[in-house]
Amino acid sequence: MKRPKWIEVWIDSSSGEYVLLLRGFEDGRMEVVDPQEQYRVIEAFNDYADATLWMNEDEYDLVEGRHAL
C-alpha cells in the first residue's frame, strides 16, 4: 500500500474522547482509520467531499489543520 500524502485528525464532537484519522492519497482516494483499533480502515471514499460529509454526519469535527506527510 502506498503511503498517504496527508492526514487530518477528526474528533467526536459529542464527547471529545474519540479520534479518527482521514488519510488522503496521491490518487485522490481517502480512508478513515481508527487509531484505537490498530489503524483499521473504517470507510473509504473517492473524494474529499464524501469523506467529510460522512465524518460530519457521524458528528466528528476537524481538528485544525492538515498534516502533510
KOLLOPA-738472 format. One line per field, with one value per atom (N, C-alpha, C, O): residue number from 0; residue in one letter; x, y, z. Coordinates in steps of 0.02 Angstrom, whole numbers, plus 50000, padded with zeros to 5 digits. Each point is the difference from the previous one (the first is absolute). Layout:
residues N
seq: [NUM  ...] .
type: [A  ...] .
px: [X  ...] .
py: [Y  ...] .
pz: [Z  ...] .
//
This chain:
residues 69
seq: [0  0  0  0  1  1  1  1  2  2  2  2  3  3  3  3  4  4  4  4  5  5  5  5  6  6  6  6  7  7  7  7  8  8  8  8  9  9  9  9  10  10  10  10  11  11  11  11  12  12  12  12  13  13  13  13  14  14  14  14  15  15  15  15  16  16  16  16  17  17  17  17  18  18  18  18  19  19  19  19  20  20  20  20  21  21  21  21  22  22  22  22  23  23  23  23  24  24  24  24  25  25  25  25  26  26  26  26  27  27  27  27  28  28  28  28  29  29  29  29  30  30  30  30  31  31  31  31  32  32  32  32  33  33  33  33  34  34  34  34  35  35  35  35  36  36  36  36  37  37  37  37  38  38  38  38  39  39  39  39  40  40  40  40  41  41  41  41  42  42  42  42  43  43  43  43  44  44  44  44  45  45  45  45  46  46  46  46  47  47  47  47  48  48  48  48  49  49  49  49  50  50  50  50  51  51  51  51  52  52  52  52  53  53  53  53  54  54  54  54  55  55  55  55  56  56  56  56  57  57  57  57  58  58  58  58  59  59  59  59  60  60  60  60  61  61  61  61  62  62  62  62  63  63  63  63  64  64  64  64  65  65  65  65  66  66  66  66  67  67  67  67  68  68  68  68] .
type: [M  M  M  M  K  K  K  K  R  R  R  R  P  P  P  P  K  K  K  K  W  W  W  W  I  I  I  I  E  E  E  E  V  V  V  V  W  W  W  W  I  I  I  I  D  D  D  D  S  S  S  S  S  S  S  S  S  S  S  S  G  G  G  G  E  E  E  E  Y  Y  Y  Y  V  V  V  V  L  L  L  L  L  L  L  L  L  L  L  L  R  R  R  R  G  G  G  G  F  F  F  F  E  E  E  E  D  D  D  D  G  G  G  G  R  R  R  R  M  M  M  M  E  E  E  E  V  V  V  V  V  V  V  V  D  D  D  D  P  P  P  P  Q  Q  Q  Q  E  E  E  E  Q  Q  Q  Q  Y  Y  Y  Y  R  R  R  R  V  V  V  V  I  I  I  I  E  E  E  E  A  A  A  A  F  F  F  F  N  N  N  N  D  D  D  D  Y  Y  Y  Y  A  A  A  A  D  D  D  D  A  A  A  A  T  T  T  T  L  L  L  L  W  W  W  W  M  M  M  M  N  N  N  N  E  E  E  E  D  D  D  D  E  E  E  E  Y  Y  Y  Y  D  D  D  D  L  L  L  L  V  V  V  V  E  E  E  E  G  G  G  G  R  R  R  R  H  H  H  H  A  A  A  A  L  L  L  L] .
px: [50042  49958  50044  50053  49925  50038  49989  49949  50099  49998  49953  49999  49961  49956  50040  50056  49913  50030  49989  50043  49899  49983  49953  49971  50022  49956  49964  50029  49907  49962  49977  49985  50011  49976  49930  49988  49965  49930  49982  50020  49942  49982  49924  49964  50012  49929  49976  50021  49935  49978  49954  49992  49977  49954  50036  49979  50077  50036  50071  50027  50002  50069  50050  50059  49917  50043  50021  50038  49937  50015  50027  49973  50081  50034  50000  50011  49978  50009  50048  50005  50031  50046  49973  49977  50027  49983  50066  50036  49979  50062  49985  49954  50084  49992  50059  50058  49929  50052  50008  49955  50101  50017  49947  49987  49982  49950  49930  49953  50041  49936  49958  49948  50074  49964  50008  50051  49897  50000  49982  49962  50068  49983  49990  50039  49910  49991  50027  49978  50069  50029  49991  49995  50003  49990  50065  50019  50015  50063  49991  50048  49892  49986  49993  50000  49994  49992  50055  49986  50076  50059  49994  50022  49950  49994  49960  50014  49935  49955  49962  49977  50016  49962  49926  49974  49992  49930  49957  49950  50070  49965  50051  50055  49927  50042  49957  49941  50089  49963  50043  50061  49905  50035  50011  50036  49933  50011  49991  49969  50060  50001  49930  49985  49973  49933  49961  49967  50036  49964  50029  49963  50103  50032  49980  49984  50018  49982  49926  49981  49977  49929  49989  49961  50072  49993  50023  49967  50090  50026  49951  49986  49988  49953  49934  49972  50004  49938  50009  49952  50108  50014  50024  50027  49962  50014  50074  50018  50025  50071  50017  49972  50074  50023  50075  50038  49981  50071  50039  49982  50073  50048  50041  50021  49990  50029  50062  50047  49950  50059  50004  49971  50066  50016  50074  50039  49981  50070  50028  49981  50065  50033  50048  50032  49974  50046  50057  50044] .
py: [49941  50059  50062  50002  50048  50063  50040  49994  50047  50044  50058  50027  49994  50058  50063  50008  50038  50065  50049  50042  49951  50044  49963  49949  50081  49972  50056  50053  49937  50046  49962  49940  50096  49971  50027  50060  49894  50016  49974  49945  50094  49982  49997  50040  49913  49992  50063  50013  50025  50063  49992  50046  49896  49990  49985  50022  49941  49983  50027  50012  49999  50023  49946  50014  49925  49945  49951  49954  50054  49951  50035  50052  49922  50031  49952  49940  50087  49964  50040  50061  49905  50032  49993  49947  50107  49999  50005  50049  49899  49998  50012  49969  50076  50014  49974  50008  49962  49971  50039  50036  49956  50035  49992  50046  49895  49986  50027  49988  50049  50029  49958  50022  49917  49955  50023  50028  49961  50018  49938  49958  50038  49947  50031  50043  49934  50016  49941  49943  50070  49946  50015  50058  49888  50005  49983  49941  50109  49986  49957  49969  50031  49959  49926  49957  50028  49930  49982  49973  50042  49985  50029  49968  50091  50037  49962  50003  49961  49964  50050  50052  49932  50043  49992  49944  50111  50000  50011  49965  50084  50017  50022  50023  49971  50024  50041  49986  50065  50047  50017  49993  50030  50021  50075  50024  50013  50073  50028  49970  50089  50033  50020  49994  50029  50021  49943  50010  49932  49942  49980  49983  50021  49982  50048  49978  50087  50048  49998  50011  49976  49992  49942  50006  49938  49942  50017  49983  50052  50019  50046  49991  50059  50047  49966  50016  49938  49964  49959  49991  49984  49961  50045  49976  50090  50049  50005  50006  49991  50012  50069  50023  50011  50066  49997  49965  50072  50003  50039  50056  49913  50036  50042  49976  50086  50049  49974  49975  50033  49987  49931  49951  50046  49937  49991  50047  49892  49985  49963  49943  50089  49968  49948  50008  49938  49946  49996  49958] .
pz: [50000  50000  50000  50032  49931  49998  50063  50034  49980  50058  49987  49944  50106  49990  49987  50022  49941  49985  50059  50014  50018  50057  50047  49983  50077  50052  50035  50014  50001  50042  50062  49997  50059  50062  50012  49997  50015  50013  50069  50019  50019  50069  50007  49970  50069  50014  50037  50056  49912  50029  50060  50039  49968  50056  50065  50054  49942  50061  50002  50054  49888  49998  50019  50009  49998  50024  49946  50014  49925  49949  49939  49979  49993  49943  49941  50008  49932  49937  49957  50007  49950  49953  49929  49981  49981  49929  49962  50007  49953  49962  49927  49972  49996  49929  49961  50021  49922  49958  49935  49980  49989  49938  49946  49962  50034  49948  50016  49963  50093  50019  50046  50025  49987  50045  50072  50019  50022  50071  50042  49978  50081  50047  50070  50021  50013  50071  50039  49990  50055  50040  50074  50021  50017  50073  50035  50003  50026  50034  50063  50023  50006  50060  49982  50045  49890  49978  49951  49946  50072  49959  49929  49952  50042  49937  49947  49941  50083  49955  49956  50025  49911  49954  50015  49997  50020  50017  49937  49989  49970  49938  49948  50018  49919  49945  49953  49990  49981  49956  49940  50000  49947  49940  49996  49956  50090  50000  50071  50043  49965  50065  50024  50059  49895  50019  50032  50052  49919  50028  50069  50045  49961  50063  50056  50055  49931  50052  50017  50057  49893  50014  50048  50048  49940  50044  50071  50049  49957  50066  50036  50059  49905  50031  50020  50052  49907  50017  50063  50038  49974  50060  50058  50049  49943  50051  50019  50059  49890  50010  49974  49950  50084  49980  49985  50033  49916  49981  50052  50019  50004  50041  49953  49947  50071  49954  49963  50030  49905  49958  49971  50025  49920  49966  50007  49995  50016  50011  49939  49987  49977  49943  50025  50052  49910  50019  49950  50008] .
//
